[in-house]
Amino acid sequence: MRYLDRLQPLALLVLRVVLGVIMIGHGYSKVFGGLSHHVQFVSHLGLPGWLAYASAFAEFFGGILVIAGLFTRLSALAILIDMGVAIWKIHWKNGLLANGGYEFPLALAAIAFALLFFGAGSIAFDSIRKGSGGGGGGRAKSKAG
């Protein structure tokens, strides 16, 4: 089963694409047309209104960056914080599996958590930006093998 280790960059790509597409979908309406409503919603939760901008940015632009594998760890951290706040302020009261529960944002937070620690992998702009294999998400390869 060691051949599966060679597929780790592909697995990280799949995690990035899934997380990114979902986050872009959630952030799109906030960034394009619904930002004032999102500011009011965040303020209604008892949080400073300016956090709505950070939330929308983390979701939409963070999703784009995660898919591209560019500044992946920073973007994953922003998404992780965004999902943590969403669980805390919106979904926690509904329980894990109830309608509006925290099951889905928890899964997204777990993906972001994994990307934060593993990095984007070698199929990413981070890898190109930092040089071959510099994007994290894999074992260091020796010249011999």
Secondary structure, 3 states (H helix, E strand, C coil): CHHHHHHHHHHHHHHHHHHHHHHHHHHHHHHCCCHHHHHHHHHHCCCCCCHHHHHHHHHHHHHHHHHHCCCHHHHHHHHHHHHHHHHHHHHHHHCCCCCCCCHHHHHHHHHHHHHHHHCCCCCCHHHHHHCCCCCCCCCCCCCCC
